[in-house]
Amino acid sequence: MGEAWRLLGFGVYDAYTNMAIDEALLTLRSKGRSPNTIRFYRWKPSAVSIGYFQILEQEVNVDSCHRRGIDIIRRMTGGGAVYHDYEGEVTYSIIVDQENPKIPDDILKSYEVVCKGIVLGLERLGIRAEFKPINDIVANGRKISGNAQTRRLGVVVQHGTVLVRTDVKTMFDVLKVSEEKVSDKMIRSVEERVTSIERELGRDVGFNEVFEALKHGFSEALDVKLVEGTLDEAESELMARLRDGKYMTRMWNFDRPTATGVLHP
């Protein structure tokens, strides 16, 4: 087994805390004050996250989210809007220095390397899956995991979802989908393109079972020893400042970022 990385798992946090943890670890890793880390977590309450450059009102049914008590958060990574179901999903984040030889410089190749952890984890559960460029994992031709990555301050952050079970109707309600598209036919179409661990295995699956499988999958894929740990005082303090001063603010979530990272209406 190769080098030791810290394992943070299996946490349950609100959306603002989840994204603040990732940025706090990125910032402190860039200063050599946090170790390379893999974390697994869930979202409570359920949440919708949008990609860094998206316009929130164009992607999210805000009224529906408020009515259902669903958080709304802008990620620091790109990509599209995602519904994170507390009852249906395990999420992971990897925070590692960009110079680490385990992470290829090539973005596409790095996705494949990191996503192999999910592929091997699913294999441990009895699901045959494969990486599909640019950043998806499919089982039997249907998407079971989506992933996103950013590189800042010499650090790579990649996070992604693994579907344990799906709730397509709620997803359609909280994401902006035109009413004519929200039909039984459309829902069936999505269900043919998206799958879940429970669907593939044909049985109920517990979150801890998924966590254990993914933990071993990432350890094997990256050839690292995962050592369980917790956030230290500096990480917790920075996380709290980022959560309260950035991720919970209307400016961050509703205003549209520019390429320079400056927010404007």
N, C-alpha and C positions, 0 to 999 in steps of 0.2 A: 504494500500500500504506500502511496506517495505522501505528499505533504499534508499537514493537518489544516483544515478549515473549520471555522466555527459553524455550528448548527443552531439556529434559533427556530424552535418549533415545539408545539403546534399552536400558534397564537390565534386569538379571535379578537379583532379590533374593528372600530368604525373606519370608514374610508379615509378620513382626514389623518388618522393615526397611521394607517397602513402606508400612505404615500409619504408622510413625514418621516417614518422610520427609514424608508429607502433613501430619501435624500440626506438624512442625517448620517447614515452609514457611508454613502457616497462621499460626502464632504470630509468626514473624519478619516476615511480610508485614503483619500487623496493627500492627507497630512501625515499618514503613517500611524494614526492613532486608533484605527479600527482594523481588525483582522479581515482577511477574505471570509465572506459569510454567505451561507445559504439559509434562507428562512422559508417556512411554510405557514400559511395562515388562511383564515376565512374572514368574511366581511359581515359584521353585525352592527346595525341592520344591513340588509341587502343594499347594493349600491349600483349606480351607473357611473362608469368612468369614461371620459372622452379623451381623445388623443390631444397632444400638446397644441396643435395648430387648429383644432376644430372650433367652430362657433357653437356654443352650447345650445342656444335656442333652436338651431337648425337640426340638432341631432337628438335632443332629449325632450320628452313630454314632461315638462317641469311640473305642471299641475298634477299629473298622475303620480309622479314620484312623491310629491308632498302629501297627496291623499293616502298613499300606501306607506308613508314613513320610510321612503327609500332615499339614501344619501346620494348626492351628486358631486363628483370630484373630477378635476382635470389632472391627468397624469403628466409626468415629465417626459414620458416617451410618446412617440407618434402612434399612428394607427387610428382605427375607428372606434366608435362608441361600443362599449361592452356592458352587458348586464351581469353583475356578480351576485349570484343567488346564494344567500347564507345556507340554504338547505341543499344546494346542488353543485358546489364547486370547491376545489382546493386550488389555492394560488401559491406560487413560489416566487421568490426573488433571489437573484445571485448578484452579489456585489464583490468585484475582484479587480485588482489593479490591471490596467491595460497591458502592461509589459509582461504579465504572467505568461510563460510559454504554453500553458494549457489552453489559452484563448487566442485563436488565430487573429491576425490583423484583418484579414478579409471578413467583412460583415456577414456575408452569406455563409461562409464556412464556419464562422463562430456560432451562428444560429444552429447549424447542424450539430456541432460539437456539444453545445449545451443541451439542446433538445434531445440528444441521445439519452440523457438522464431520464426523461419522461418515457421514451420508447422502452428502455430497459425496465423502468418501473412498471409500466403497463404489462410488459412481458411476464414479470413476476406474478401479476394478477391473473395471467392467462389470456391476455389480449395481444394479438399480433398487430403492431402498429408500425408506421414508418414516417419519417420526416418528409414533408412536402414543401419545397421552396415557395415563397421566401421564408415563411416563419410559422407554418402550421404543422400539426401532426394529425394523421388520418388513420382510422381503423376501418377496414372493409370499405375504403373509398369515401368515408364520411369524416368530417372534422371532429376531433375530440379535444384538441388543444390549440390555442392561439397564443402567440408570444410577441413581445416587443422589446426593443433594446435602445439604450442611449449610451453615449460615451462622452464623459465630461471630466475635466480636471485630471485626466490620466486614469480614469476609472471606468469600467464597464458595469452597467446595471442592466440586467435582463430579468424581466418578470413575465409570467404567463399563467394561463388558467388550464386546469384539467377538469373536464366535466364529469361529475359523478352521476348526476341525473339532470334532466332538462325540464324547464317550464317555459315553453315557447310562447304561450299566450300572455304571460306576464311580460316577457321580453318585448313582445309587439306592443304592449300597452305603454311601456315606459320609454321606449325608443321611438323617435319620430318616423313613423311609417304611414304613408298616405292611406286613408280609410279604404280606398278601393283595393289596396294590396292586402289589407287585413281580412282575409277570407279563409275559409276552411281549406281551399285549394292551396293558398299561399302557405298556411301553417304546415300542411302536409309536405309541401315542397321543401321547407326548411328542415322538417324532420327527416327528410330523405338525404339532406346534405350534412346534417349535424347528428352526432351520436354521443353516447355517454358510456361510462364504465358499466353501469347497471344494465343498460340496454345490450351491451356486447356480451356480458356474462349471464344475463337472464336471471339475476338474483339481487337481493338487497346487499349493499356494500356499505360498511361503516367508514367514516372519515379516517379513523386511526389506522385502519387496514390500508387505505390509500396512502396515507402519510408514510407508513413503514415501508411500503413498496417503493415509493418515490425516493425516500431517503437512501435506500440501498441502490436504487437505479442511478442517482446522481453520483454517489460515492464510487460506483463501478465505472461510470462513463468518464468521469474526470480524474479517476485514479487518485482520490483524496480520502483521507481519514476525517470523518465528520465528528467533531467533538462538541457535545452539547454545552451551550452557554447561555448567557442572558445579556441584555443591554447593560453597559456600564453607566456610571453616573453622567459622564460627559455626553454619551449617546442619548440617554434619556432626556437630559436637559435640552440638547439641541433639537431633538424630536419634538418636545413640547413647544419650543419657540416656533419651529416651522409649522407645526399643526395650528397653533393659535394665531400666529401672525401672517401665515401665507395660505395654507390649504383650506382653512375654514372661511376665508374671506371671499366676498363677492368679486373683488377685483381679480383674484386669481382664477376663479371658476367661471365667471361670466364674461370678462373682458378677453379680447382676442390677442394672444401673444404675437409679436413680430419675430422675424428670424433672429433678431438680436436678443430676444428674450424680454424686450420691453413691452409692457402691456398697454394696450390702448382700446378704447371702446370700438 
